[in-house]
Structure formats: C-alpha cells, structure tokens
Amino acid sequence: MRVSLTTLLIAIAAGCDLVQPLPESESGVRTVEVSVFEGGYGIEWHLRMAESFNVIHADEEMRVELWGDPRNADILKPRLLRGDPPDLILNERLPIWQLVQADKLVSFNDALAQPSVGDSTAATWGEAFAPGMLDMYASDGEVWAIPAAYGAWLCWYNAALFRKHEWEVPDTWDALTALSEKMKAAGVAPWTLQGKYANFYAWNTYVSLVHRVGGLSAINRINALERNAFSHPDAVEAARQFQVFAADFLQSGALSMTHTESQLQFVNDQAAIIFCGTWLENEMKESFPPGFELRAFPIPRVVGGTGNPRLLHGQGMEFLFVPKDARHPDVAFEFARYLVSPENAPDMARSIGVISPLAGATPRDAVSPALASVLDVLEQSESIYNVRVRLLFPEWTSQVLTGAITDLLRGDLSPEEFGRALDDGIAASVAREDRPIPPFMPYDPAQFGEGS
C-alpha cells in the first residue's frame, strides 16, 4: 500500500527550510551531498572519510560534500517532501518506515551485492554485516537503510564497585534479583532508569524480557502485529517480572529522571546497574570519575523461559539511507560502502568509539575496556533480534506506549492491563486506512535452538 502525501506530511511535519541543496559544479564534477546528524559522535570523523573518499576518486569527476547539524531532521523534512534531498542521509530520527511506504527511498540491495571495501573474506558487502544487522529496515526482500554502527541492549555496571562488594555478574534474572537484594543491603540502589524517556529505555528492557520468557516466537507475534501479542501469557509474564523488579529495586525518583540525570546517578555509584545501549560510554565520557570501570553484560536469561540467552536485543545504529529523489544515488551508495567498511572500521573505533556493524571488523586494541566488554558479549552471541512497532507506529509510541509502560512500572497498571493497552493501541493503528504496514521478516526459533 502506497502512503498518501497527507499521511507523510503528518508523519514528518514540515520544518524550516534552512539548507538549500548544493548546486552542481560548472566543471562537470558531480557534487554528492551527504547530510549527517551531528550528535554525540560529532562529524569530524565523517568529514575525514569524505575527504579521503574524494582523494581516492579525484580522477572520476565526483566529489562528496558532507555537512552535519544537530537539527538535521528538521532541516531535511521540507526537502524530502519537496523532492530535493541530499544524496545520502545519516539520521535514524527521521521516519524511515514511512518514507519506505511513501516510495521515497532506494533499496540497498544492489549495493549490498557489491564487494566489501577492504574485506577479502566476504564475497559481498551484505555478507560482511554481522548477523541481524540488516534486519531493522528489511521488508519484502529489500533492505532500505543500513547501519553505520552496532547497537545492542545491555546491562552496565562498575566492575570496581562489584569487586569492592564481592558481587558477581548474574547469568539469570533470579540471580539478578538476589544480587539486587545484596545491593540494597549495602546501601546502593540496585537499578536506575532514564524514566522520562521510558518509551525507549524501559521499552527496550521490557522487550528483552519478552524474548527471555517467550523466545523468538513472542517477538514474531509482536512484529506480525497479531491481535493479542502483548496479552499473550509470555508478554504478560515479562511485564509482571519487570514490574516486580521495578517495585523492589528501582531507584527512588528514577521515573522522573532524564537519561543524563539517571546516568549520572549510575556513574556516581548511586545506582549499581543501568540498562542502556552501546553508546553509554560515549554519552557520559566527560562524567566518569577516576577509577570507574564501565563494563557490560547481556540481559540475563529467565529460568523456565524459552529464549536463547545467546541472542541479543538490538539493531544497528546511525542508519544511512538514500532518497529516491537523490541526484547521484550511485555515488551515494559507493560512499556508504566506503564509510561502512572493514578498511575504515578500526579508525572509526579509535576516533569516535563505535563498534562496526560488520562482523569482526572492530579490533579489540582499537576500543576502550568498556567497549571491549561489549565485544566479549558480541563474540559470545549468535545473533540479534528487534521489534519494529515502536518505529512503525510513532503515534502509538507517544500516545499509548509512553503512558502505559510508565504506569506499569509505577504499579498503576497490572501486567494484563498493560498488555491490553498496547494491543488496543496497535489495533487502532492497524485499522487506519492509510497506515503503512511493511511485511515483516519472521525469525526462525528452531535455527537458534528455541522450542515452540
């Protein structure tokens, strides 16, 4: 189903037209415009990659002009609607699924079939990606956006604090609960949460528990938009365990904290653990006190659950996509293949502290001890899985999920009521006449040793 222009306008409401497209060079050189979200990683490394690419291709009458801005999404919205976007965009804050269904993007499939730059072991660029990295924006056999970084949802802790109290990293949810009792007894809040943004931070931990309880079958039910996916006993049990954990161990006041406020509580040892993505170290790099040893471990398995503990909830990060109205999509894909390559992965890791989405492309000596602990987790994992509904239905996320998951953690909703609220909201979204619903790609539980 093709999305109407009206729906797209609602999905990516027009912003101020602050940047005009770059003009073509009068000398015949193709000017390829690349726009990057300028967040915690900055754009210095990306600018260096653009210059390096330009040197390599100096005789081919093409040149990449790269710019970035923290307001990148607002700047690009009117240009996407008007049909004069940059050739390549790095910004996952734009509604990529809605752009796919509006026929506004070009598939990466042909580019992924090309050789991987600097990798003699992979036959193609696509084969060089770690398992699961291309899943988030894959539908109906096409890959519409590719990640520039690896992302996984993990539990973070201070190894020095654990040694001081002789605490051991738990491998089951029951063991985490028992450990949390010891933390309380030691006068340390076991867990803090970026509660002001619960529809992201609490949601990702809840999804991890859904998998640990019900395996990939539970994830498939959600991704397939089954009518009672969140009211299924597996999802309800995950909600129950999450609610109990919050009631017993969540730091007082955490539900009203921003991500930086709660993460500061963590880095100052006011809370012993925090659930977060692989970007945590970079985001808090100016705040760690001397002697803090940031380390990560995977979300523990649930005793009696069917989820394979060697699977990680995660996805790529820093997604790249090529608009259908790009003037030079061929060069855009070529630059993306250069940017996300084994050849440049070590420099990316050393420069901005990012793990490559390409399998084995990030050398251990290029990352900090904190990210080395993430590499340990990745090396022991079999693949990743993800849930798409949060990005597929932005209104559901803001209008239903935000309140429901906060109320669950407060104890104002029972796990059953929470599941019904999510299910009813999804059903309302699905019922909308022009709502984009890309076909989903199911995971195979048997492939990873999970029972039905």
C-alpha positions as CSV (number, residue, x, y, z in Angstrom):
1,M,0.0,0.0,0.0
2,R,1.3,3.4,-1.0
3,V,1.0,6.1,1.6
4,S,-0.8,9.3,0.7
5,L,1.1,12.6,0.7
6,T,-1.3,13.7,3.5
7,T,-0.1,10.8,5.7
8,L,3.5,11.5,5.0
9,L,3.0,15.2,5.9
10,I,1.6,14.2,9.2
11,A,4.4,11.7,9.8
12,I,7.2,14.1,9.1
13,A,5.6,17.5,9.6
14,A,7.4,20.1,7.7
15,G,10.2,22.1,9.4
16,C,12.1,25.2,8.4
17,D,13.9,25.1,5.1
18,L,17.3,26.1,6.5
19,V,19.6,24.4,4.0
20,Q,19.4,24.6,0.2
21,P,20.6,21.7,-2.0
22,L,24.2,22.0,-3.2
23,P,24.5,23.2,-6.8
24,E,26.2,21.1,-9.4
25,S,29.7,22.1,-10.3
26,E,30.1,24.0,-13.6
27,S,33.2,21.9,-14.3
28,G,31.1,18.8,-14.7
29,V,32.2,17.3,-11.4
30,R,29.2,15.6,-9.7
31,T,28.7,17.1,-6.3
32,V,27.3,14.4,-4.0
33,E,25.6,15.9,-0.9
34,V,25.8,13.8,2.4
35,S,23.9,15.0,5.5
36,V,24.8,13.6,8.9
37,F,23.0,14.0,12.3
38,E,25.6,15.8,14.5
39,G,25.1,14.2,17.8
40,G,27.4,12.7,20.5
41,Y,29.8,11.3,17.9
42,G,30.2,14.6,16.1
43,I,31.0,14.7,12.4
44,E,34.8,15.2,12.4
45,W,35.4,11.5,11.5
46,H,32.8,11.6,8.8
47,L,34.3,14.7,7.3
48,R,37.7,12.9,7.3
49,M,36.1,10.0,5.5
50,A,34.6,12.3,2.9
51,E,37.9,13.9,2.2
52,S,39.6,10.5,1.9
53,F,37.0,9.3,-0.5
54,N,37.4,12.4,-2.6
55,V,41.2,11.8,-2.8
56,I,40.6,8.2,-3.9
57,H,38.1,9.3,-6.6
58,A,39.8,12.5,-7.6
59,D,40.0,11.4,-11.3
60,E,36.4,10.3,-11.5
61,E,34.6,13.7,-11.6
62,M,32.8,13.1,-8.4
63,R,33.1,14.9,-5.0
64,V,31.3,14.3,-1.7
65,E,30.3,17.4,0.2
66,L,29.3,16.4,3.8
67,W,27.6,18.6,6.4
68,G,26.0,18.0,9.8
69,D,23.8,19.7,12.2
70,P,22.0,18.7,15.5
71,R,18.8,19.9,13.8
72,N,19.4,17.7,10.8
73,A,16.0,16.1,10.9
74,D,14.0,19.3,11.0
75,I,16.2,20.8,8.2
76,L,15.7,17.8,5.9
77,K,11.9,17.3,6.3
78,P,10.8,20.0,3.8
79,R,13.5,19.0,1.4
80,L,12.3,15.3,1.5
81,L,8.8,16.5,0.8
82,R,9.8,18.9,-1.9
83,G,11.9,16.3,-3.8
84,D,15.3,17.8,-3.5
85,P,17.0,15.9,-0.6
86,P,20.7,15.2,-0.1
87,D,22.0,12.1,-1.9
88,L,22.8,10.2,1.3
89,I,21.4,10.8,4.8
90,L,22.6,9.5,8.2
91,N,19.7,10.1,10.6
92,E,17.5,7.5,12.2
93,R,15.4,10.2,13.8
94,L,13.5,10.6,10.5
95,P,10.5,8.3,10.0
96,I,12.3,5.7,7.8
97,W,9.4,3.3,7.6
98,Q,7.0,6.0,6.5
99,L,9.5,7.1,3.8
100,V,9.7,3.5,2.6
101,Q,6.0,3.1,2.2
102,A,5.7,6.5,0.5
103,D,8.2,5.2,-2.1
104,K,10.7,7.8,-1.1
105,L,13.8,5.6,-0.7
106,V,16.0,3.4,-2.9
107,S,16.8,-0.1,-1.8
108,F,20.3,-1.0,-0.8
109,N,20.1,-4.5,-2.4
110,D,22.3,-3.8,-5.4
111,A,24.9,-2.0,-3.3
112,L,24.9,-4.9,-0.8
113,A,25.7,-7.2,-3.7
114,Q,28.9,-5.3,-4.4
115,P,32.3,-6.2,-2.9
116,S,33.1,-5.1,0.6
117,V,35.8,-2.5,0.7
118,G,38.9,-3.9,2.4
119,D,37.5,-7.4,3.1
120,S,38.8,-10.4,1.2
121,T,36.8,-12.9,3.3
122,A,33.3,-11.7,2.4
123,A,32.0,-12.2,-1.1
124,T,29.8,-9.2,-0.9
125,W,29.3,-6.1,1.3
126,G,26.0,-7.6,2.5
127,E,27.7,-10.8,3.7
128,A,30.2,-8.8,5.7
129,F,27.5,-7.5,8.1
130,A,27.1,-9.2,11.5
131,P,24.1,-11.5,11.8
132,G,20.9,-9.4,12.3
133,M,22.4,-6.1,11.5
134,L,20.4,-5.6,8.3
135,D,17.1,-6.7,9.8
136,M,15.6,-3.4,11.2
137,Y,14.7,-1.8,7.9
138,A,14.4,-5.0,5.8
139,S,11.0,-5.9,4.3
140,D,9.8,-8.0,1.4
141,G,13.3,-8.9,0.4
142,E,14.6,-5.3,0.3
143,V,17.0,-3.5,2.7
144,W,16.0,0.2,2.8
145,A,18.6,1.5,5.3
146,I,21.9,0.2,6.6
147,P,23.6,0.8,10.0
148,A,26.9,2.6,10.4
149,A,27.3,1.2,13.9
150,Y,26.4,-1.8,16.0
151,G,23.8,-1.4,18.7
152,A,22.7,-3.8,21.4
153,W,20.8,-3.5,24.6
154,L,22.9,-4.4,27.6
155,C,23.2,-4.2,31.4
156,W,26.0,-1.9,32.5
157,Y,27.9,-1.9,35.8
158,N,31.0,-0.6,37.5
159,A,33.4,-3.5,37.8
160,A,35.3,-1.7,40.6
161,L,32.2,-1.4,42.7
162,F,31.3,-5.1,42.1
163,R,34.8,-6.1,43.3
164,K,34.6,-3.9,46.3
165,H,31.4,-5.7,47.4
166,E,32.3,-9.1,46.0
167,W,29.3,-9.1,43.8
168,E,29.2,-11.4,40.8
169,V,27.7,-10.8,37.4
170,P,24.4,-12.6,37.3
171,D,23.5,-15.0,34.5
172,T,19.8,-15.4,35.3
173,W,17.0,-13.0,36.2
174,D,16.7,-14.8,39.5
175,A,20.4,-14.2,40.2
176,L,20.0,-10.6,39.3
177,T,17.1,-10.3,41.8
178,A,19.2,-11.9,44.5
179,L,22.1,-9.7,43.7
180,S,19.8,-6.6,43.9
181,E,18.9,-7.6,47.5
182,K,22.6,-7.5,48.4
183,M,22.9,-4.1,46.7
184,K,20.1,-2.7,48.8
185,A,21.6,-4.2,51.9
186,A,24.9,-2.4,51.0
187,G,23.0,0.9,50.7
188,V,23.2,1.2,46.9
189,A,20.2,1.5,44.8
190,P,20.3,-1.6,42.6
191,W,18.9,-0.1,39.4
192,T,18.2,3.3,37.9
193,L,16.2,4.2,34.8
194,Q,16.0,7.0,32.3
195,G,12.4,7.3,33.3
196,K,11.5,10.5,31.5
197,Y,12.0,8.6,28.2
198,A,10.5,5.3,29.3
199,N,9.1,4.6,25.9
200,F,12.6,4.0,24.8
201,Y,14.7,2.9,27.8
202,A,12.1,0.9,29.7
203,W,10.7,-0.4,26.5
204,N,13.9,-2.0,25.3
205,T,14.4,-3.7,28.7
206,Y,10.8,-5.0,28.6
207,V,11.3,-6.3,25.0
208,S,14.5,-8.1,26.2
209,L,12.4,-9.8,28.9
210,V,9.7,-10.7,26.4
211,H,12.3,-12.6,24.5
212,R,13.9,-14.2,27.5
213,V,10.4,-15.5,28.6
214,G,8.9,-16.4,25.3
215,G,11.7,-16.6,22.8
216,L,11.6,-15.5,19.2
217,S,8.1,-16.8,18.9
218,A,7.0,-14.0,21.2
219,I,9.0,-11.5,19.1
220,N,7.4,-12.8,15.9
221,R,3.9,-12.3,17.3
222,I,4.6,-8.7,18.0
223,N,6.3,-8.0,14.7
224,A,3.4,-9.7,12.9
225,L,1.0,-7.4,14.7
226,E,-1.0,-10.3,16.0
227,R,-4.2,-9.0,17.7
228,N,-3.2,-10.1,21.2
229,A,0.5,-10.3,21.0
230,F,1.1,-8.2,24.2
231,S,-1.7,-10.1,26.0
232,H,-0.1,-13.4,25.3
233,P,1.0,-15.2,28.5
234,D,4.7,-14.8,27.6
235,A,4.4,-11.0,27.2
236,V,2.3,-10.7,30.3
237,E,4.8,-12.7,32.3
238,A,7.6,-10.4,31.1
239,A,5.6,-7.4,32.2
240,R,5.0,-9.0,35.6
241,Q,8.7,-9.7,36.2
242,F,9.6,-6.2,35.0
243,Q,7.0,-4.6,37.3
244,V,8.2,-6.6,40.3
245,F,11.8,-5.7,39.6
246,A,10.9,-2.0,39.5
247,A,8.8,-2.1,42.6
248,D,11.6,-3.8,44.6
249,F,14.7,-2.3,43.2
250,L,14.3,0.8,41.1
251,Q,16.0,3.9,42.5
252,S,13.6,6.4,44.1
253,G,12.7,9.2,41.7
254,A,14.1,7.5,38.6
255,L,10.8,7.6,36.7
256,S,11.1,11.4,36.5
257,M,14.8,11.5,35.6
258,T,16.2,12.3,32.1
259,H,18.7,10.0,30.6
260,T,21.6,12.1,31.7
261,E,20.3,12.5,35.2
262,S,19.9,8.8,35.8
263,Q,23.1,8.0,34.1
264,L,24.9,10.5,36.4
265,Q,23.4,8.6,39.3
266,F,24.9,5.5,37.9
267,V,28.4,6.9,37.2
268,N,28.5,8.3,40.7
269,D,27.7,4.8,42.2
270,Q,24.3,5.9,43.5
271,A,22.9,3.0,41.5
272,A,24.7,-0.2,40.7
273,I,23.3,-1.1,37.3
274,I,21.6,0.6,34.3
275,F,20.2,-0.8,31.1
276,C,21.3,1.1,28.1
277,G,22.7,0.7,24.5
278,T,26.3,0.5,23.4
279,W,26.5,4.3,23.2
280,L,26.5,4.8,27.0
281,E,30.3,5.3,27.4
282,N,30.4,8.0,24.6
283,E,27.4,9.8,26.0
284,M,28.9,10.0,29.5
285,K,32.6,10.2,28.7
286,E,33.0,13.6,30.5
287,S,31.4,12.4,33.7
288,F,33.1,9.2,34.7
289,P,35.1,9.6,38.0
290,P,38.6,8.2,38.4
291,G,38.6,4.5,39.0
292,F,35.2,3.9,37.4
293,E,35.4,0.6,35.3
294,L,32.5,0.6,33.0
295,R,31.6,-2.9,31.8
296,A,28.6,-4.6,30.2
297,F,26.8,-8.0,30.4
298,P,23.8,-9.3,28.4
299,I,20.3,-9.3,29.8
300,P,20.1,-12.4,31.9
301,R,18.1,-15.4,30.9
302,V,14.8,-16.2,32.6
303,V,14.7,-19.6,34.3
304,G,12.0,-21.6,32.6
305,G,11.9,-19.2,29.6
306,T,12.3,-20.4,26.1
307,G,14.5,-17.5,24.9
308,N,18.1,-18.4,23.8
309,P,20.3,-16.3,26.1
310,R,22.9,-16.0,23.4
311,L,20.6,-13.8,21.3
312,L,20.7,-10.1,21.9
313,H,18.0,-7.5,21.7
314,G,19.5,-4.8,19.4
315,Q,19.8,-3.4,16.0
316,G,22.2,-1.3,14.0
317,M,22.6,2.4,14.9
318,E,23.3,5.5,12.9
319,F,21.3,4.4,9.9
320,L,22.1,5.5,6.4
321,F,19.5,5.8,3.6
322,V,19.3,7.1,0.0
323,P,16.3,9.1,-1.0
324,K,14.6,8.2,-4.3
325,D,15.0,11.8,-5.4
326,A,18.8,11.8,-4.9
327,R,20.6,13.3,-7.9
328,H,23.5,10.8,-7.6
329,P,22.4,7.6,-5.9
330,D,25.2,5.6,-7.4
331,V,27.9,7.7,-5.8
332,A,25.8,7.8,-2.5
333,F,25.9,4.0,-2.3
334,E,29.6,4.0,-3.2
335,F,30.4,6.4,-0.3
336,A,28.2,4.4,2.1
337,R,30.1,1.3,1.1
338,Y,33.4,3.1,1.8
339,L,32.1,4.6,5.1
340,V,30.9,1.3,6.5
341,S,33.8,-0.9,5.5
342,P,36.3,-3.2,7.2
343,E,39.0,-0.9,5.9
344,N,37.7,2.1,8.0
345,A,36.2,0.3,11.0
346,P,39.4,0.4,13.1
347,D,39.8,4.2,12.6
348,M,36.1,4.7,13.4
349,A,36.5,2.7,16.6
350,R,39.6,4.7,17.7
351,S,38.2,8.1,16.7
352,I,34.6,8.0,17.9
353,G,34.3,4.8,20.0
354,V,31.9,3.0,17.7
355,I,31.7,-0.7,17.1
356,S,31.3,-1.6,13.4
357,P,28.2,-3.4,12.2
358,L,30.5,-5.6,10.1
359,A,31.4,-9.0,11.6
360,G,34.8,-9.0,13.2
361,A,35.8,-5.6,11.8
362,T,36.5,-3.8,15.1
363,P,39.8,-4.8,16.5
364,R,40.0,-5.1,20.3
365,D,43.0,-2.8,20.5
366,A,41.0,0.0,18.9
367,V,38.4,0.2,21.7
368,S,38.2,1.1,25.4
369,P,37.9,-1.6,28.1
370,A,34.2,-0.8,28.3
371,L,33.6,-1.5,24.6
372,A,36.0,-4.5,24.8
373,S,33.4,-5.9,27.3
374,V,30.8,-5.3,24.6
375,L,32.9,-7.2,22.1
376,D,33.1,-10.0,24.6
377,V,29.3,-10.1,24.6
378,L,29.0,-9.9,20.8
379,E,31.6,-12.7,20.3
380,Q,29.5,-15.0,22.6
381,S,26.2,-14.1,20.9
382,E,24.6,-15.9,18.0
383,S,22.6,-13.1,16.5
384,I,20.3,-10.2,17.4
385,Y,16.6,-9.6,17.2
386,N,14.5,-6.5,17.2
387,V,10.9,-5.3,17.5
388,R,9.7,-2.8,14.9
389,V,6.4,-1.4,16.3
390,R,7.9,1.5,18.2
391,L,9.3,2.9,14.9
392,L,6.5,1.7,12.7
393,F,3.8,3.5,14.7
394,P,5.2,6.8,16.1
395,E,1.7,7.9,17.3
396,W,1.2,4.6,19.2
397,T,4.6,5.1,20.8
398,S,3.9,8.7,22.0
399,Q,0.2,8.3,22.8
400,V,0.0,4.7,24.1
401,L,3.3,3.2,25.0
402,T,4.7,6.2,26.9
403,G,1.9,6.3,29.5
404,A,1.3,2.6,29.7
405,I,4.9,1.5,30.4
406,T,5.3,4.3,33.0
407,D,2.1,3.2,34.7
408,L,3.2,-0.4,34.6
409,L,6.4,0.5,36.4
410,R,4.6,2.7,38.9
411,G,2.2,-0.2,39.7
412,D,-0.8,1.8,38.3
413,L,-1.5,-0.8,35.6
414,S,-1.5,-4.6,36.1
415,P,0.6,-6.6,33.6
416,E,-2.7,-7.7,32.0
417,E,-4.0,-4.2,31.7
418,F,-0.6,-3.1,30.2
419,G,-0.8,-5.8,27.6
420,R,-4.4,-4.9,26.7
421,A,-3.5,-1.2,26.4
422,L,-0.6,-1.9,24.0
423,D,-2.8,-4.4,21.9
424,D,-5.7,-2.0,21.7
425,G,-3.4,0.8,20.6
426,I,-1.7,-1.4,17.9
427,A,-5.1,-2.5,16.6
428,A,-6.2,1.1,16.3
429,S,-3.1,1.9,14.3
430,V,-3.5,-1.0,12.0
431,A,-7.1,-0.1,11.4
432,R,-6.2,3.3,10.0
433,E,-6.9,3.3,6.3
434,D,-3.6,4.6,5.0
435,R,-1.4,3.3,7.8
436,P,1.9,1.9,6.3
437,I,2.5,-1.7,7.3
438,P,5.5,-3.2,5.6
439,P,5.6,-7.0,5.5
440,F,7.7,-8.3,8.4
441,M,10.5,-10.8,8.3
442,P,10.0,-13.6,10.9
443,Y,12.8,-15.1,12.9
444,D,13.2,-18.8,13.0
445,P,13.2,-20.0,16.6
446,A,14.4,-23.5,15.6
447,Q,17.5,-22.0,14.0
448,F,18.6,-20.8,17.4
449,G,17.6,-23.9,19.4
450,E,14.4,-22.4,20.8
451,G,11.3,-24.6,21.4
452,S,7.9,-23.6,20.1
